[in-house]
């Protein structure tokens, strides 16, 4: 694991202790640095755009704490959990899923790619995924499962459970809050806060060249300029402006929200991937659709009698069990649905 630089150590200390001033000597003693090293680090942080208050006889305080993503903390966490993923962080990238494909062509390594900003974030059916800097969290898992990729039924739903449970723990102190809209979206207060895109690549000649890419995008904070017009009515943030008024930008352990979310997501994914029954039970309990009347978009033309249905449940294979208006029952494997409000 790469050791933090002096500047990174000072920034991490200030971010995790935003409620009081600390003298240069206090920070030096705590971090095992010299006062001169602390002073130089603070000057460098100010050049990077951080606003640090300096008050005589009181010390320093970060006046605009940022929820910085610390890949080193993720590496340390994964090492402790014995999760064999190589961590790569990008401040800006076109798309973590696209970068994962490029890396997959070079190596069989399992990886987690983390980005602060995407210039060409991907959604389902070729849609773009709004990925602004500083307010979101964009993660891709590049995996080479030791099984036929055709047997990975439900991996998107399992990822949704892992992500929702991570949100519950990190943002809401363990309270069951985050909901899942079949099959791949997370919702809070009827607003979409996260989407998942799973891509499977398989070689007919050599199974060892097959790999799985799972992209997860979170709207962690509200963008200063707001969400784009085309998604404004549906998009939301995990930590909206009201949340930020009453909470710090760290979880209960003093770790940044985005870093903590990354760690919990990965831990949960590996746990629920091995415990399918528990994942399925949680997926059902967090569903926003069971019992609802919905309009169906199956990405193809449907007869009028198949355009609306009542959702009866979710099958053991994570399919949506529905009953159409004509009384016929069915299981939807893919597509999109929207709740019809009377």
Steps between C-alpha positions, in 0.01 A plus 500: 500500500633841400588720799318831527701812416544770764237715329255210485554426870432862598192520275361174637552626858323831430213328316443257786517775765297792363345616828795673665832671436827310531839662543787407272670333797191290583479375143875441487488292819198301388636431152865455604608790281693821554318831538676620186369202304144572622532867405627416150218248454240761595649748251484233229138417583406867473658510153282201410190704584428394858396781736682458830428741785804602703432671834777622730530296821236255373642335190357372171163376384367395162212739436369324188554131571469282193399138484824391339525144368801334663603199294768417759231444761314275258819299441554462873139392556510240222829366633349460848195325351722282281314606188736453203433813296753740352387858570534769233379857555433764234418860572356517146440220249272457199323198651613252762322223309684589180831519687428158650466358147834649405664351808334162444677479163835526678462295817292235679516700824181563696468873559292778648509827310388812688442841345413847624379613157400337170486686171307223323322303771289211370145398579273228366407481129777741402378781721742736671541507878544850647836486680606843633819558697502507878139400559474144372673166536566282197623144550565206271578145608699302243470133592597163355256262675606138528177385335319521170374855455163358393454386861529849646124546525406786725843666524350843425234452768761377750706811427190713563455333840866557583476866402173562684632343820816711469288815477294393803811448711717792391242774447214396729685331788360155417133596466318325212448800272625440145259321263552308175301544180522185291743424369793735545410838654518626859242747625461733798175690549390404147819647352761297313835522678695216338508287188676176411624382161622140465689385192607142430773404254560137411742330265369193318856368460649572842282529813798651690467811283141556616433779745227692676475879530265655757470878499334680792436873500383692809366855525650565843448878522284744307700674224531875560344570163228241559425194289463533121153584370443154352542323838403779741157354574629157596860540627587546867803482728589276793602803704271782390531858623278431801714201600819706468364765737492250785776251417874497441652385172630189676345178626489401868866395485620833366561364149374699202155397378620410151795296627284319757232426237763343276628274776155389615379438147788264424473316832125457452539382140737220592280399794170490310660337195563201730165529682241508225199414718565794732558731202170394343309558824646849533435578133134417548471694825655810343294486181302810404277303262342202675125561513519798263321546168755574229547595137742267322770600252668184377707682234269348236145537375245346735133420441265731689410220743867473603581866558367520855514254787491455875830390657448184704856442618858418404592144403796300626683602181435870566234521230202730546181299551204685349134453415381682187164670468366197315579271796804330345800461732860537386859547616697790353871433454594848377351833405384803693183573691351814648241522774163625388355744752125534519 
